[in-house]
Amino acid sequence: MRPDQAEFAEFYGANRDGCLRAVLANVGNRDLAEDLVADAFAKAWNAWPKIRRHPAPSAWVVRTALNAGVSRWRKRRRELPLADSDAAAPVVVSDDGDVALMAALRRLSERQREVIALRVFLDLDTDAAAQVLGIAAGTVSAHLARAVATLRRELAPAPGVGLERSTIRTVQ
């Protein structure tokens, strides 16, 4: 195996699951998320000499997958449905995912989901997430704070049950 192949194989092995979780949190459909992530990793492989120099290659993969998802959505939006066969697919959550959390994530705004995906699932710092999204670091922090507050409100148990603050933590 060539050194660049070994480097990419190591990158893929270390980042595939995190990228998949980040995309799944945004699209809500496991099959679609797996397709998008696989396509994005294929594009990363084709451009690996350039991608490996990117400040956050895993964020590049997620952004590429999400952009491809938007392109698919736009294309499908222009297509005519045939009977009931094109009905919206139900949200599929991974076996290890929390159904309530995934549903709450889907109710966040797209930008908030992107920030959660980059900051929480990919563990990027604020500056790296801001660079990937093309927004200011303060905007990333604001979206993260609003998203976490919304998730806390929605996922808080009935009064008297006691939710640990560490259940949904703000990433600094």
Backbone as a chain_set.jsonl record, in Angstrom:
{"seq": "MRPDQAEFAEFYGANRDGCLRAVLANVGNRDLAEDLVADAFAKAWNAWPKIRRHPAPSAWVVRTALNAGVSRWRKRRRELPLADSDAAAPVVVSDDGDVALMAALRRLSERQREVIALRVFLDLDTDAAAQVLGIAAGTVSAHLARAVATLRRELAPAPGVGLERSTIRTVQ", "coords": {"N": [[0.855, -1.182, 0.0], [0.585, 2.2, -0.88], [2.057, 5.132, 0.669], [0.242, 7.378, 0.725], [-2.175, 6.073, 0.351], [-2.315, 4.514, 2.657], [-2.39, 6.543, 4.543], [-4.848, 7.762, 3.905], [-6.561, 5.586, 4.382], [-6.247, 5.306, 7.141], [-7.262, 7.801, 7.973], [-9.918, 7.538, 7.066], [-10.822, 5.326, 8.608], [-10.631, 6.391, 11.184], [-12.43, 8.51, 11.124], [-14.885, 7.977, 9.866], [-17.228, 7.077, 11.316], [-17.824, 9.278, 12.996], [-18.301, 11.277, 11.091], [-20.506, 10.15, 9.817], [-22.402, 10.171, 11.922], [-22.655, 12.941, 12.249], [-23.734, 13.748, 9.766], [-26.056, 12.206, 9.743], [-27.439, 13.36, 11.862], [-28.186, 15.679, 10.653], [-29.649, 14.977, 8.303], [-31.406, 12.948, 9.024], [-32.064, 10.414, 8.032], [-30.886, 7.263, 7.935], [-29.988, 5.574, 5.783], [-29.757, 7.397, 3.65], [-27.869, 9.14, 4.788], [-25.645, 7.421, 5.01], [-25.145, 6.941, 2.284], [-24.522, 9.548, 1.397], [-22.246, 10.149, 2.939], [-20.497, 8.134, 2.088], [-20.181, 8.856, -0.617], [-18.981, 11.363, -0.242], [-16.572, 10.643, 1.028], [-15.454, 9.243, -1.091], [-15.026, 11.338, -2.881], [-13.196, 12.727, -1.353], [-11.08, 10.926, -1.377], [-10.367, 10.999, -4.079], [-9.363, 13.565, -4.239], [-7.351, 13.59, -2.375], [-4.586, 14.527, -1.944], [-4.975, 17.302, -1.797], [-7.055, 17.541, 0.123], [-6.002, 16.441, 2.477], [-4.438, 18.463, 3.416], [-6.221, 20.281, 4.291], [-7.571, 22.27, 6.956], [-9.43, 20.927, 8.568], [-10.127, 18.016, 7.722], [-12.174, 16.087, 8.168], [-14.392, 17.668, 8.634], [-14.591, 18.798, 6.136], [-15.44, 16.56, 4.705], [-17.976, 16.135, 5.883], [-19.276, 18.574, 5.234], [-19.213, 18.388, 2.429], [-20.801, 16.107, 2.081], [-23.253, 17.049, 3.137], [-23.776, 19.153, 1.365], [-24.127, 17.662, -0.973], [-26.433, 16.334, -0.244], [-28.274, 18.448, -0.176], [-28.246, 19.092, -2.886], [-29.356, 16.74, -3.943], [-31.888, 16.898, -2.799], [-32.885, 19.237, -4.011], [-32.965, 18.38, -6.675], [-34.831, 16.257, -6.521], [-37.034, 17.709, -5.754], [-37.853, 18.919, -8.056], [-38.767, 16.806, -9.51], [-41.549, 14.791, -10.609], [-43.811, 13.136, -8.511], [-44.629, 9.625, -8.471], [-47.554, 8.189, -7.985], [-48.009, 6.85, -4.726], [-45.472, 6.081, -4.197], [-43.315, 7.76, -3.837], [-43.506, 8.848, -1.357], [-42.599, 10.576, 1.62], [-39.81, 9.268, 3.295], [-39.704, 7.53, 6.414], [-38.157, 8.811, 9.393], [-35.155, 7.339, 10.202], [-33.424, 6.002, 12.823], [-30.233, 5.322, 14.16], [-29.275, 2.243, 15.78], [-27.843, 2.723, 18.107], [-28.535, 5.279, 18.729], [-30.35, 7.885, 20.392], [-33.725, 8.099, 20.236], [-35.447, 10.231, 20.927], [-33.616, 12.338, 21.153], [-32.594, 12.469, 18.521], [-34.929, 13.183, 17.161], [-35.408, 15.674, 18.315], [-33.119, 17.026, 17.434], [-33.675, 17.137, 14.691], [-35.655, 19.035, 14.678], [-34.364, 21.408, 15.092], [-32.986, 24.425, 13.634], [-31.484, 24.441, 10.349], [-28.881, 25.543, 10.331], [-28.253, 25.443, 13.065], [-28.214, 22.667, 13.442], [-26.035, 22.056, 11.809], [-23.976, 23.34, 13.205], [-24.055, 21.925, 15.641], [-23.375, 19.409, 14.638], [-20.725, 19.816, 13.742], [-19.406, 20.9, 16.017], [-20.05, 19.188, 18.193], [-20.352, 16.416, 17.304], [-18.115, 16.125, 15.601], [-16.205, 17.341, 17.091], [-14.891, 19.787, 16.625], [-13.146, 22.878, 17.135], [-14.404, 26.191, 17.921], [-13.429, 28.13, 16.097], [-12.557, 26.56, 13.904], [-14.979, 25.359, 13.132], [-16.371, 27.66, 12.407], [-14.863, 28.468, 10.212], [-15.307, 26.342, 8.422], [-18.066, 26.592, 8.007], [-18.2, 29.13, 7.025], [-18.833, 31.402, 8.501], [-18.85, 33.804, 11.221], [-16.946, 33.254, 14.241], [-18.257, 33.981, 16.589], [-20.893, 33.793, 15.779], [-21.125, 31.053, 15.426], [-20.885, 30.265, 18.11], [-23.182, 31.482, 19.168], [-25.247, 30.134, 17.763], [-24.764, 27.555, 18.697], [-25.255, 27.842, 21.442], [-27.99, 28.526, 21.424], [-29.056, 26.231, 20.247], [-28.385, 24.218, 22.108], [-29.791, 25.154, 24.325], [-32.413, 24.9, 23.366], [-32.525, 22.111, 22.995], [-32.201, 21.259, 25.645], [-34.566, 22.272, 26.781], [-36.507, 20.819, 25.324], [-35.844, 18.173, 25.864], [-35.915, 17.917, 28.544], [-36.988, 16.175, 31.416], [-40.231, 15.421, 32.873], [-41.404, 17.579, 35.532], [-39.725, 17.039, 38.599], [-38.375, 14.716, 37.938], [-35.698, 15.146, 37.313], [-33.149, 16.099, 35.456], [-29.886, 15.523, 34.596], [-27.452, 18.012, 34.273], [-25.294, 17.398, 32.759], [-26.178, 15.757, 30.769], [-26.884, 16.986, 28.357], [-24.486, 18.809, 27.2], [-22.799, 21.92, 26.949], [-20.415, 22.557, 24.543], [-17.289, 23.813, 24.889]], "CA": [[0.0, 0.0, 0.0], [1.352, 3.444, -0.942], [1.894, 5.948, 1.885], [-0.975, 8.185, 0.691], [-3.3, 5.16, 0.55], [-2.336, 4.164, 4.083], [-2.829, 7.739, 5.269], [-6.284, 7.914, 3.7], [-7.232, 4.478, 5.077], [-6.249, 5.661, 8.562], [-8.219, 8.911, 8.106], [-11.259, 6.983, 6.893], [-11.135, 4.508, 9.78], [-10.758, 7.219, 12.382], [-13.426, 9.578, 11.004], [-16.128, 7.586, 9.199], [-18.378, 7.042, 12.221], [-18.146, 10.642, 13.412], [-18.902, 11.961, 9.943], [-21.837, 9.576, 9.619], [-23.282, 10.72, 12.965], [-22.904, 14.354, 11.966], [-24.645, 13.849, 8.626], [-27.329, 11.628, 10.177], [-28.126, 14.372, 12.675], [-28.709, 16.708, 9.758], [-30.607, 14.504, 7.314], [-32.416, 12.152, 9.704], [-32.32, 9.137, 7.383], [-29.604, 6.556, 7.995], [-29.567, 5.121, 4.454], [-29.314, 8.574, 2.907], [-26.633, 9.616, 5.411], [-24.559, 6.522, 4.617], [-24.835, 7.213, 0.873], [-23.877, 10.854, 1.285], [-20.904, 10.067, 3.527], [-19.676, 7.311, 1.192], [-19.842, 9.693, -1.773], [-18.05, 12.408, 0.189], [-15.257, 10.023, 1.221], [-14.927, 8.947, -2.429], [-14.501, 12.602, -3.4], [-11.986, 13.028, -0.566], [-10.017, 10.051, -1.881], [-9.938, 11.514, -5.383], [-8.644, 14.823, -4.058], [-6.665, 13.44, -1.096], [-3.44, 15.417, -1.74], [-5.476, 18.623, -1.403], [-7.903, 17.43, 1.309], [-5.212, 16.168, 3.68], [-3.886, 19.74, 3.887], [-7.343, 21.076, 4.803], [-7.451, 22.365, 8.417], [-10.328, 19.961, 9.21], [-10.587, 17.149, 6.636], [-13.456, 15.437, 8.473], [-15.425, 18.683, 8.422], [-14.746, 18.893, 4.684], [-16.264, 15.417, 4.297], [-19.354, 16.402, 6.316], [-19.809, 19.665, 4.421], [-19.419, 17.849, 1.091], [-21.967, 15.216, 2.158], [-24.456, 17.866, 3.317], [-24.022, 19.847, 0.098], [-24.687, 16.673, -1.904], [-27.808, 16.103, 0.192], [-29.071, 19.582, -0.637], [-28.38, 18.939, -4.339], [-30.337, 15.666, -4.183], [-33.204, 17.413, -2.425], [-33.305, 20.159, -5.068], [-33.296, 17.603, -7.862], [-36.085, 15.544, -6.258], [-38.107, 18.69, -5.649], [-38.306, 19.206, -9.423], [-39.332, 15.602, -10.108], [-42.961, 14.53, -10.352], [-43.966, 11.862, -7.809], [-45.45, 8.6, -9.081], [-48.484, 7.611, -6.994], [-47.562, 7.0, -3.34], [-44.152, 5.477, -4.054], [-42.323, 8.764, -3.461], [-43.849, 9.451, -0.066], [-41.427, 10.827, 2.451], [-39.367, 8.118, 4.081], [-39.697, 7.816, 7.837], [-36.852, 9.055, 9.976], [-34.569, 6.116, 10.726], [-32.384, 6.336, 13.786], [-29.337, 4.203, 14.381], [-29.575, 1.445, 16.964], [-27.222, 3.287, 19.286], [-28.978, 6.66, 18.903], [-31.506, 8.16, 21.224], [-34.793, 8.515, 19.33], [-35.909, 11.567, 21.322], [-32.564, 13.299, 20.815], [-32.555, 12.634, 17.071], [-36.122, 13.94, 16.77], [-35.181, 17.06, 18.74], [-32.127, 17.592, 16.52], [-34.328, 17.418, 13.417], [-36.491, 20.234, 14.816], [-33.509, 22.594, 15.113], [-32.754, 25.016, 12.316], [-30.397, 23.787, 9.618], [-27.596, 26.077, 10.794], [-28.0, 24.903, 14.404], [-27.818, 21.266, 13.273], [-24.679, 22.046, 11.275], [-23.064, 23.698, 14.292], [-24.012, 20.769, 16.546], [-22.628, 18.343, 13.964], [-19.295, 20.133, 13.712], [-18.841, 21.137, 17.352], [-20.255, 18.067, 19.112], [-20.05, 15.12, 16.716], [-16.753, 16.108, 15.064], [-15.342, 17.917, 18.126], [-14.088, 20.902, 16.122], [-13.242, 24.077, 17.967], [-15.284, 27.214, 17.362], [-12.815, 28.757, 14.92], [-12.574, 25.614, 12.782], [-16.376, 25.244, 12.69], [-16.696, 28.91, 11.726], [-14.201, 28.457, 8.91], [-16.005, 25.376, 7.571], [-19.393, 27.105, 7.678], [-18.085, 30.443, 6.398], [-19.473, 32.396, 9.359], [-17.995, 34.273, 12.305], [-16.865, 32.377, 15.409], [-19.323, 34.38, 17.51], [-22.149, 33.258, 15.254], [-21.103, 29.631, 15.776], [-21.178, 30.175, 19.547], [-24.583, 31.849, 19.382], [-26.075, 29.021, 17.279], [-24.576, 26.425, 19.607], [-25.955, 28.139, 22.697], [-29.438, 28.423, 21.177], [-29.387, 24.82, 19.989], [-28.305, 23.48, 23.373], [-30.926, 25.593, 25.153], [-33.614, 24.27, 22.811], [-32.475, 20.681, 23.304], [-32.456, 21.102, 27.086], [-36.001, 22.486, 27.005], [-37.298, 19.74, 24.732], [-35.507, 16.86, 26.4], [-36.029, 17.913, 30.007], [-38.072, 15.3, 31.862], [-41.322, 16.042, 33.622], [-40.93, 18.1, 36.812], [-39.514, 16.068, 39.657], [-37.578, 13.579, 37.499], [-34.312, 15.579, 37.495], [-32.236, 15.88, 34.344], [-28.518, 15.926, 34.881], [-26.993, 19.027, 33.324], [-24.267, 16.845, 31.873], [-26.804, 14.987, 29.71], [-26.646, 17.786, 27.156], [-23.512, 19.784, 27.673], [-22.303, 22.897, 25.997], [-19.031, 22.326, 24.212], [-16.547, 25.089, 24.923]], "C": [[0.899, 1.243, 0.0], [1.117, 4.262, 0.324], [0.624, 6.791, 1.882], [-2.217, 7.318, 0.858], [-3.434, 4.785, 2.021], [-2.825, 5.346, 4.913], [-4.334, 7.939, 5.123], [-7.057, 6.817, 4.432], [-7.314, 4.763, 6.574], [-7.252, 6.794, 8.833], [-9.647, 8.396, 8.032], [-11.672, 6.2, 8.139], [-11.38, 5.328, 11.023], [-11.943, 8.18, 12.324], [-14.766, 9.168, 10.416], [-17.333, 7.657, 10.132], [-18.795, 8.438, 12.678], [-18.8, 11.435, 12.295], [-20.317, 11.452, 9.695], [-22.815, 10.116, 10.665], [-23.63, 12.174, 12.69], [-23.891, 14.527, 10.815], [-26.013, 13.299, 8.995], [-28.124, 12.62, 11.015], [-28.752, 15.449, 11.807], [-29.781, 16.204, 8.808], [-31.687, 13.604, 7.894], [-32.729, 10.802, 9.101], [-30.991, 8.404, 7.262], [-29.115, 6.12, 6.615], [-29.036, 6.284, 3.62], [-27.992, 9.088, 3.466], [-25.451, 8.738, 5.011], [-24.154, 6.746, 3.157], [-24.061, 8.515, 0.716], [-22.445, 10.812, 1.811], [-19.987, 9.231, 2.634], [-19.248, 8.112, -0.034], [-18.815, 10.762, -1.405], [-16.651, 11.834, 0.432], [-14.639, 9.643, -0.127], [-14.335, 10.213, -3.056], [-13.222, 12.99, -2.654], [-10.811, 12.182, -1.057], [-9.472, 10.582, -3.204], [-9.116, 12.788, -5.272], [-7.778, 14.785, -2.796], [-5.435, 14.339, -0.931], [-3.857, 16.826, -1.289], [-6.223, 18.547, -0.057], [-7.073, 17.203, 2.563], [-4.557, 17.428, 4.236], [-4.965, 20.67, 4.437], [-7.234, 21.135, 6.328], [-8.334, 21.367, 9.174], [-10.893, 19.036, 8.132], [-11.926, 16.467, 6.924], [-14.607, 16.414, 8.308], [-15.66, 18.893, 6.927], [-15.644, 17.771, 4.185], [-17.724, 15.669, 4.658], [-19.982, 17.483, 5.45], [-20.105, 19.186, 3.001], [-20.648, 16.943, 1.06], [-23.254, 16.021, 2.287], [-24.795, 18.645, 2.045], [-24.626, 18.892, -0.938], [-26.136, 16.362, -1.538], [-28.739, 17.211, -0.258], [-29.293, 19.476, -2.148], [-29.399, 17.854, -4.684], [-31.747, 16.16, -3.897], [-33.732, 18.345, -3.515], [-33.713, 19.411, -6.327], [-34.631, 16.877, -7.674], [-37.271, 16.5, -6.209], [-38.692, 18.999, -7.025], [-38.938, 18.001, -10.102], [-40.804, 15.475, -9.753], [-43.09, 13.193, -9.641], [-44.891, 10.918, -8.579], [-46.272, 7.933, -7.985], [-47.965, 7.864, -5.583], [-46.151, 6.474, -3.137], [-43.089, 6.474, -3.62], [-42.676, 9.463, -2.156], [-42.59, 9.588, 0.765], [-41.094, 9.604, 3.29], [-39.386, 8.478, 5.56], [-38.276, 8.055, 8.326], [-36.361, 7.756, 10.589], [-33.41, 6.507, 11.615], [-31.524, 5.109, 14.001], [-29.683, 3.502, 15.688], [-29.008, 2.073, 18.223], [-27.665, 4.726, 19.547], [-30.195, 6.759, 19.79], [-32.586, 8.758, 20.332], [-35.255, 9.937, 19.655], [-34.884, 12.633, 20.945], [-32.518, 13.54, 19.315], [-33.764, 13.434, 16.583], [-35.953, 15.411, 17.143], [-34.159, 17.743, 17.837], [-32.766, 17.965, 15.183], [-35.187, 18.678, 13.479], [-35.669, 21.521, 14.914], [-33.407, 23.172, 13.711], [-31.571, 24.318, 11.654], [-29.036, 24.256, 10.126], [-27.254, 25.541, 12.183], [-27.582, 23.438, 14.325], [-26.39, 21.175, 12.744], [-23.664, 22.353, 12.376], [-22.936, 22.545, 15.283], [-23.175, 19.652, 15.93], [-21.126, 18.606, 14.02], [-18.688, 20.242, 15.108], [-18.944, 19.911, 18.259], [-19.818, 16.746, 18.488], [-18.619, 15.036, 16.186], [-15.735, 16.745, 16.005], [-14.391, 18.984, 17.574], [-14.183, 22.069, 17.088], [-14.071, 25.123, 17.227], [-14.716, 27.825, 16.09], [-12.841, 27.838, 13.703], [-13.998, 25.453, 12.242], [-16.787, 26.495, 11.918], [-16.088, 28.94, 10.326], [-14.922, 27.513, 7.947], [-17.345, 25.932, 7.101], [-19.355, 28.467, 6.985], [-18.804, 31.531, 7.166], [-18.504, 32.78, 10.468], [-18.028, 33.302, 13.484], [-17.955, 32.712, 16.431], [-20.684, 33.865, 17.074], [-22.25, 31.762, 15.545], [-21.488, 29.462, 17.242], [-22.647, 30.479, 19.837], [-25.511, 30.719, 18.939], [-25.968, 27.817, 18.209], [-25.345, 26.645, 20.91], [-27.467, 28.007, 22.525], [-29.866, 26.972, 20.974], [-29.389, 24.018, 21.286], [-29.457, 23.871, 24.287], [-32.224, 24.951, 24.674], [-33.652, 22.785, 23.147], [-32.738, 20.425, 24.784], [-33.945, 21.25, 27.386], [-36.817, 21.291, 26.526], [-37.054, 18.389, 25.384], [-35.58, 16.79, 27.92], [-37.195, 17.018, 30.411], [-39.146, 16.095, 32.601], [-40.788, 16.533, 34.958], [-40.821, 16.985, 37.854], [-38.649, 14.887, 39.249], [-36.092, 13.902, 37.586], [-33.382, 15.191, 36.364], [-30.861, 16.369, 34.757], [-28.076, 16.946, 33.842], [-25.958, 18.467, 32.371], [-24.866, 16.031, 30.733], [-26.626, 15.693, 28.372], [-25.713, 18.897, 27.601], [-23.137, 20.737, 26.562], [-20.827, 22.628, 25.791], [-18.338, 23.673, 24.164], [-15.497, 25.112, 23.85]], "O": [[1.849, 1.332, 0.777], [0.089, 4.102, 0.981], [-0.021, 6.92, 2.923], [-3.208, 7.763, 1.437], [-4.539, 4.745, 2.561], [-3.582, 5.172, 5.868], [-5.02, 8.249, 6.097], [-8.095, 7.089, 5.035], [-8.336, 4.49, 7.203], [-7.999, 6.745, 9.811], [-10.491, 8.776, 8.844], [-12.767, 6.404, 8.661], [-12.247, 4.994, 11.831], [-12.418, 8.625, 13.368], [-15.711, 9.956, 10.465], [-18.356, 8.24, 9.772], [-19.986, 8.743, 12.74], [-19.749, 12.182, 12.532], [-21.22, 12.234, 9.397], [-23.94, 10.48, 10.324], [-24.773, 12.59, 12.877], [-24.787, 15.367, 10.888], [-27.031, 13.867, 8.6], [-29.346, 12.707, 10.89], [-29.746, 16.063, 12.196], [-30.737, 16.928, 8.528], [-32.773, 13.502, 7.325], [-33.594, 10.096, 9.619], [-30.08, 8.863, 6.573], [-27.934, 6.283, 6.309], [-27.999, 6.171, 2.967], [-27.09, 9.434, 2.702], [-24.373, 9.25, 4.706], [-22.967, 6.741, 2.83], [-23.067, 8.576, -0.008], [-21.538, 11.375, 1.199], [-18.823, 9.584, 2.445], [-18.088, 8.055, -0.443], [-17.89, 11.031, -2.171], [-15.655, 12.467, 0.082], [-13.42, 9.715, -0.285], [-13.276, 10.167, -3.683], [-12.283, 13.516, -3.251], [-9.682, 12.666, -1.142], [-8.261, 10.61, -3.419], [-8.265, 13.057, -6.12], [-7.498, 15.83, -2.209], [-5.25, 14.884, 0.157], [-3.163, 17.458, -0.493], [-6.031, 19.406, 0.803], [-7.415, 17.73, 3.622], [-4.162, 17.458, 5.401], [-4.655, 21.728, 4.985], [-6.84, 20.145, 6.944], [-8.016, 21.002, 10.306], [-12.015, 19.243, 7.671], [-12.731, 16.289, 6.01], [-15.693, 16.02, 7.883], [-16.788, 19.137, 6.499], [-16.512, 17.996, 3.341], [-18.614, 15.445, 3.837], [-21.109, 17.322, 4.982], [-21.137, 19.539, 2.431], [-21.443, 17.003, 0.122], [-24.243, 15.715, 1.621], [-25.966, 18.781, 1.691], [-25.526, 19.27, -1.687], [-26.971, 16.153, -2.418], [-29.867, 16.949, -0.674], [-30.393, 19.738, -2.636], [-30.206, 18.02, -5.599], [-32.681, 15.882, -4.649], [-34.898, 18.251, -3.899], [-34.698, 19.768, -6.973], [-35.471, 16.885, -8.574], [-38.385, 16.133, -6.584], [-39.878, 19.304, -7.148], [-39.573, 18.14, -11.147], [-41.253, 15.985, -8.726], [-42.537, 12.199, -10.111], [-45.82, 11.361, -9.254], [-45.735, 7.197, -7.157], [-47.527, 8.972, -5.275], [-45.676, 6.426, -2.003], [-42.056, 6.072, -3.085], [-42.186, 10.56, -1.888], [-41.643, 8.814, 0.626], [-41.965, 8.991, 3.908], [-39.111, 9.623, 5.918], [-37.314, 7.559, 7.741], [-37.056, 7.14, 11.397], [-32.521, 7.254, 11.206], [-32.026, 3.985, 14.022], [-30.299, 4.083, 16.58], [-29.611, 1.976, 19.291], [-27.203, 5.335, 20.512], [-30.972, 5.812, 19.913], [-32.38, 9.815, 19.735], [-35.432, 10.754, 18.75], [-35.248, 13.709, 20.472], [-32.416, 14.685, 18.875], [-33.633, 14.271, 15.689], [-36.318, 16.295, 16.367], [-34.317, 18.919, 17.508], [-32.432, 19.0, 14.607], [-35.425, 19.318, 12.455], [-36.229, 22.614, 14.826], [-33.704, 22.497, 12.725], [-30.759, 23.682, 12.325], [-28.136, 23.44, 10.328], [-26.097, 25.22, 12.455], [-26.693, 23.009, 15.06], [-25.619, 20.317, 13.176], [-22.621, 21.706, 12.467], [-21.831, 22.221, 15.718], [-22.365, 19.025, 16.612], [-20.348, 17.7, 14.318], [-17.591, 19.741, 15.356], [-18.017, 19.629, 19.017], [-19.005, 16.028, 19.07], [-17.977, 13.993, 16.307], [-14.533, 16.694, 15.744], [-13.237, 19.079, 17.995], [-15.189, 22.23, 17.78], [-14.397, 24.955, 16.052], [-15.44, 28.017, 15.114], [-13.116, 28.289, 12.592], [-14.199, 25.416, 11.028], [-17.47, 26.404, 10.898], [-16.727, 29.386, 9.372], [-15.125, 27.853, 6.781], [-17.719, 25.766, 5.94], [-20.358, 28.909, 6.424], [-19.326, 32.476, 6.573], [-17.458, 32.15, 10.632], [-19.024, 32.61, 13.697], [-18.509, 31.814, 17.064], [-21.529, 33.54, 17.908], [-23.326, 31.26, 15.871], [-22.317, 28.616, 17.578], [-23.276, 29.809, 20.656], [-26.455, 30.378, 19.652], [-26.961, 27.141, 18.476], [-26.004, 25.735, 21.412], [-28.145, 27.442, 23.384], [-30.91, 26.546, 21.468], [-30.3, 23.227, 21.528], [-30.038, 23.014, 24.952], [-33.039, 24.51, 25.485], [-34.694, 22.261, 23.54], [-33.43, 19.468, 25.133], [-34.519, 20.464, 28.141], [-37.706, 20.811, 27.229], [-37.957, 17.555, 25.449], [-35.337, 15.739, 28.514], [-38.27, 17.092, 29.817], [-38.979, 17.276, 32.905], [-39.822, 15.974, 35.476], [-41.691, 16.122, 37.972], [-38.22, 14.12, 40.112], [-35.294, 13.019, 37.904], [-32.882, 14.066, 36.325], [-30.703, 17.501, 35.215], [-28.308, 16.752, 32.649], [-25.764, 19.008, 31.283], [-24.142, 15.646, 29.815], [-26.259, 15.07, 27.376], [-26.125, 19.82, 28.304], [-23.16, 20.386, 25.383], [-20.074, 22.486, 26.755], [-18.781, 24.576, 23.453], [-14.771, 26.097, 23.718]]}, "num_chains": 1, "name": "protein.A"}
